[in-house]
Amino acid sequence: MTIGPVQLLVLGFNRPDFHGEIREELQRLKDNDVVRVIDALAVQKDAQGNVSRLHQSQLSGEQAAEFGALVGGLIGLGAAGEEGMEAGAELGAETVEERGGVLSDQEAWDVLAEIPNDTAAALILLEHRWAIPLRDAIARAGGFRLASEFVSPLDLVSLGLVRAEEAEALASADSGAV
């Protein structure tokens, strides 16, 4: 199983008004092999503090177990060499199966403890499928990542890539979505 770079998105929503648009966009991106949701956990508190929760993945059960085994094996390899890799792979696959995903109920309760009424939060482990060929080409050339950051729309103004008005609109949309 080839896994692309994985990013953890942590999103907040004030007075959420969900209509399935985010889920539809994530599915469209998966259908086009751009990104894939490894695991997602969303929690919402209504104005009275009632909680609803959604846990979802775009991985099949077999893919989730493979992902858990791969991550567990890498952790084990780093900790104890080849023997650690084998034990870590087994433990990783078992852990993902027991939890029903990578993110556990404990993460859900940690998120719930922090969000006020009439808000929602989401944790999304997102695999960047589009980046696999690029990552592999960089590795073949002997390259490696030194840093990786999103650039603020306002920073783009200083580079002359967008006008101030465009950057303000982008920044407003970005801060409103996060």
DOZAKE-855026 format. One record per residue (C-alpha): x, y, z; residue number from 1; residue in one letter; chain. Coordinates in steps of 0.05 Angstrom, whole numbers, plus 32768, in hexadecimal, padded with zeros to 4 digits. Each point is the difference from the previous one (the first is absolute). Example, Ala and Ser with C-alpha at 12.3 -4.5 7.8 and 13.67 -1.06 7.14 Angstrom:
2
    u    v    w seq type mol
 80F6 7FA6 809C   1    A   A
 801B 8045 7FF3   2    S   A
***
This chain:
178
    u    v    w seq type mol
 8000 8000 8000   1    M   A
 801D 8042 7FEA   2    T   A
 7FEE 8039 802F   3    I   A
 8008 8049 7FED   4    G   A
 8012 8038 802F   5    P   A
 7FCD 8004 8039   6    V   A
 7FE7 8041 801E   7    Q   A
 7FD7 800B 803F   8    L   A
 7FCC 8036 7FF6   9    L   A
 7FDF 801C 803F  10    V   A
 7FC3 8029 7FEE  11    L   A
 7FCF 8029 8029  12    G   A
 7FBB 8018 7FED  13    F   A
 7FD7 8038 8021  14    N   A
 7FB5 7FF5 7FFC  15    R   A
 800A 7FC7 7FCF  16    P   A
 7FD0 7FF8 7FC6  17    D   A
 8012 7FBE 7FE0  18    F   A
 7FDE 7FE9 7FC0  19    H   A
 8031 7FC9 7FEA  20    G   A
 8029 802F 7FD5  21    E   A
 8042 7FF0 8023  22    I   A
 7FF5 7FB5 7FFC  23    R   A
 7FED 8006 7FB6  24    E   A
 8040 8027 7FF1  25    E   A
 802B 7FCD 8025  26    L   A
 7FDF 7FC9 7FD8  27    Q   A
 800C 8025 7FBE  28    R   A
 804A 8008 8013  29    L   A
 8004 7FB6 8010  30    K   A
 7FDD 7FED 7FBF  31    D   A
 8035 8028 7FDB  32    N   A
 8039 7FE0 8029  33    D   A
 8015 8044 801B  34    V   A
 7FF6 7FF3 804A  35    V   A
 7FE3 7FC9 802B  36    R   A
 7FE4 8005 8047  37    V   A
 8026 7FCE 802A  38    I   A
 7FD4 8011 803B  39    D   A
 7FD3 8039 8014  40    A   A
 7FDE 8010 8042  41    L   A
 7FCE 8038 8005  42    A   A
 7FDA 8016 803F  43    V   A
 7FCA 8034 8006  44    Q   A
 7FDF 8020 803D  45    K   A
 7FBE 8022 7FF4  46    D   A
 7FEA 803F 8025  47    A   A
 7FE7 7FD5 803B  48    Q   A
 8041 7FD7 8004  49    G   A
 7FE4 7FC1 7FE0  50    N   A
 8037 7FDA 7FDC  51    V   A
 8002 7FDD 7FBD  52    S   A
 803C 7FDB 7FE5  53    R   A
 8016 7FE6 7FBC  54    L   A
 803A 7FD1 7FF5  55    H   A
 8011 7FF0 7FB7  56    Q   A
 8037 7FE6 7FD4  57    S   A
 8008 7FF6 7FB5  58    Q   A
 802B 7FC2 800D  59    L   A
 7FE3 7FBB 7FFC  60    S   A
 800A 7FD4 803E  61    G   A
 803A 7FDD 7FDD  62    E   A
 8021 8042 7FEC  63    Q   A
 7FF8 801B 8047  64    A   A
 8022 7FC2 801C  65    A   A
 8038 8007 7FCD  66    E   A
 8008 8049 8013  67    F   A
 8003 7FEF 804A  68    G   A
 8033 7FC9 7FF2  69    A   A
 802A 802F 7FD6  70    L   A
 8001 8037 8034  71    V   A
 800A 7FCF 8039  72    G   A
 8039 7FDE 7FD9  73    G   A
 8023 8042 7FF4  74    L   A
 7FFB 8013 804A  75    I   A
 8019 7FBB 8014  76    G   A
 803A 8003 7FCE  77    L   A
 8017 8042 801D  78    G   A
 7FFA 7FE6 8047  79    A   A
 801C 7FBA 7FFB  80    A   A
 8017 7FEF 7FBA  81    G   A
 7FE3 7FC6 7FD7  82    E   A
 7FE3 7FDC 803C  83    E   A
 7FDE 8040 8017  84    G   A
 7FE5 800A 7FB9  85    M   A
 7FDC 7FBD 8000  86    E   A
 7FE3 800A 8046  87    A   A
 7FED 8048 7FF0  88    G   A
 7FDD 7FEB 7FBF  89    A   A
 7FD5 7FCD 8025  90    E   A
 7FF0 8031 8038  91    L   A
 7FEF 8038 7FCF  92    G   A
 7FD0 7FD4 7FD8  93    A   A
 7FDE 7FE8 8040  94    E   A
 7FFA 8046 801C  95    T   A
 7FDF 801C 7FC2  96    V   A
 7FD0 7FC5 7FFE  97    E   A
 7FEE 8008 804A  98    E   A
 7FF5 804B 7FFA  99    R   A
 7FDA 7FFB 7FBF 100    G   A
 8031 8032 7FE2 101    G   A
 803F 8026 8010 102    V   A
 7FDE 8034 802B 103    L   A
 7FE3 7FE5 8040 104    S   A
 7FC5 8011 802D 105    D   A
 8032 8021 802F 106    Q   A
 800F 8034 7FCB 107    E   A
 7FB5 800C 7FF9 108    A   A
 7FF9 800D 804A 109    W   A
 803D 802D 8000 110    D   A
 7FE2 8029 7FC8 111    V   A
 7FBC 8001 8023 112    L   A
 801E 801B 8040 113    A   A
 801C 803C 7FDB 114    E   A
 7FC8 8017 7FD3 115    I   A
 7FC9 802F 8018 116    P   A
 7FB6 7FF8 7FF2 117    N   A
 7FE8 8010 7FBA 118    D   A
 8043 7FED 7FE0 119    T   A
 801F 7FC4 7FDF 120    A   A
 8046 7FE5 7FF7 121    A   A
 801F 7FCE 7FD0 122    A   A
 8041 7FD9 7FFF 123    L   A
 8010 7FE7 7FBB 124    I   A
 803C 7FD4 7FEE 125    L   A
 8007 8010 7FB6 126    L   A
 802E 7FD9 7FD1 127    E   A
 801B 8029 7FC6 128    H   A
 7FFD 7FCD 7FC7 129    R   A
 8015 8033 7FCC 130    W   A
 8043 8009 8024 131    A   A
 8017 7FB7 7FFA 132    I   A
 8021 8006 7FBC 133    P   A
 801F 8043 8013 134    L   A
 801A 7FE4 8042 135    R   A
 801D 7FC3 7FDD 136    D   A
 8022 802B 7FCA 137    A   A
 801F 802C 8036 138    I   A
 801A 7FC3 8025 139    A   A
 801D 7FE2 7FC0 140    R   A
 8025 8042 7FF6 141    A   A
 801D 7FFB 8047 142    G   A
 7FD2 8036 801C 143    G   A
 7FDC 8005 8041 144    F   A
 7FCF 8030 8021 145    R   A
 801E 8037 802B 146    L   A
 7FBE 8022 8010 147    A   A
 7FB7 8000 7FEB 148    S   A
 7FCF 8038 8010 149    E   A
 7FC2 801F 7FE3 150    F   A
 800C 8048 7FEA 151    V   A
 7FCF 8034 8019 152    S   A
 7FDB 8028 7FCA 153    P   A
 801C 8040 8020 154    L   A
 8047 7FE6 7FF5 155    D   A
 7FF0 7FF9 7FB6 156    L   A
 7FF5 804C 7FFE 157    V   A
 8047 800D 8016 158    S   A
 8018 7FD1 7FC9 159    L   A
 7FD6 8026 7FCE 160    G   A
 7FD8 7FC2 7FEC 161    L   A
 7FBC 801C 8013 162    V   A
 7FE1 8044 800C 163    R   A
 7FF1 8017 8047 164    A   A
 7FB5 7FFC 7FF5 165    E   A
 8005 7FB8 7FE7 166    E   A
 802C 7FED 803B 167    A   A
 7FD0 801F 8032 168    E   A
 7FC7 7FD8 7FE2 169    A   A
 8028 7FC0 8001 170    L   A
 8019 800C 8047 171    A   A
 7FB8 800F 8017 172    S   A
 7FE8 7FBF 7FE0 173    A   A
 803B 7FDA 801D 174    D   A
 7FF7 8019 8047 175    S   A
 7FB5 7FF6 7FFB 176    G   A
 800A 7FB8 7FEB 177    A   A
 8033 7FEF 8035 178    V   A
***
